[in-house]
Amino acid sequence: MDLTKMRDRLRHDRPVPWEQMPDFALYMDQVLSYMDRQVIRFDRNDALTAAMVNNYTKSGLVPRAEGKKYNREHIAYLTAICILKRVMSTRDMDMLIREELQGPHTVEDGYAAFCASLDKALNITADEMDSRGDADSLADAAIHFALLSYAAGIASSRYVALLRQEKDAARKRAQERAGKEKTES
């Protein structure tokens, strides 16, 4: 695929908005086919498989299917997972997804926020490709984007670490309160 086509895909290929997802249940093979349209892929080897969906479900990352049917929520979770798995661990994805869906936030809200952030990131990358031009050497461009990925990865890892520290401190405070209440009774 040439760079012009890739830039075009980065500018235009987006996951389907919540309202446009099927409002009826899908079987596994339909979900796998649908997910091919949700995520930008350049290699057939990185496709979502039934085994992956089952593993994500067993680990609690994706809610269990209703019977053998999947709905919009499943597609939203799987879309986020298929994109995030390229840059973070399952453990970190699980924590972030749970954090984003706390309180009054619905899966629809979380999915919309995820898609908005993804849209910005894809546009920034396409703009960055435009600024490099096609005349740049492929090696220089590859190093440039690898370094951008490295820098963003450092920032993401730090945010995750800080969030984990906050959650651990809150859990410790709750345990201490529970211990105090138990000794006072």
URSUL-V817154 format. One record per residue. N is the residue number from 0. NEAR is the number of other ideal C-beta (glycine too) atoms within 10 Angstrom. Layout:
N&NEAR  N&NEAR
//
This chain:
0&8  1&8  2&15  3&10  4&9  5&15  6&17  7&13  8&16  9&19  10&16  11&10  12&13  13&15  14&23  15&16  16&11  17&18  18&9  19&9  20&21  21&14  22&8  23&9  24&16  25&20  26&13  27&15  28&9  29&14  30&22  31&18  32&13  33&18  34&21  35&11  36&12  37&21  38&19  39&16  40&16  41&9  42&6  43&7  44&6  45&11  46&14  47&22  48&11  49&11  50&8  51&17  52&22  53&13  54&13  55&22  56&17  57&10  58&12  59&12  60&20  61&23  62&14  63&10  64&18  65&11  66&8  67&9  68&14  69&26  70&18  71&20  72&18  73&23  74&23  75&25  76&23  77&24  78&22  79&25  80&21  81&20  82&17  83&18  84&16  85&9  86&13  87&15  88&12  89&15  90&12  91&18  92&21  93&15  94&16  95&19  96&20  97&12  98&15  99&16  100&15  101&8  102&5  103&6  104&12  105&12  106&20  107&15  108&13  109&21  110&23  111&15  112&12  113&19  114&18  115&10  116&10  117&18  118&13  119&10  120&13  121&17  122&12  123&13  124&17  125&17  126&13  127&15  128&20  129&12  130&9  131&15  132&9  133&12  134&5  135&14  136&9  137&9  138&8  139&10  140&16  141&11  142&11  143&15  144&14  145&10  146&10  147&13  148&13  149&10  150&10  151&13  152&12  153&10  154&10  155&15  156&14  157&10  158&12  159&18  160&11  161&10  162&14  163&14  164&10  165&11  166&13  167&10  168&10  169&10  170&10  171&10  172&10  173&10  174&10  175&10  176&10  177&10  178&10  179&10  180&9  181&8  182&7  183&6  184&5
//
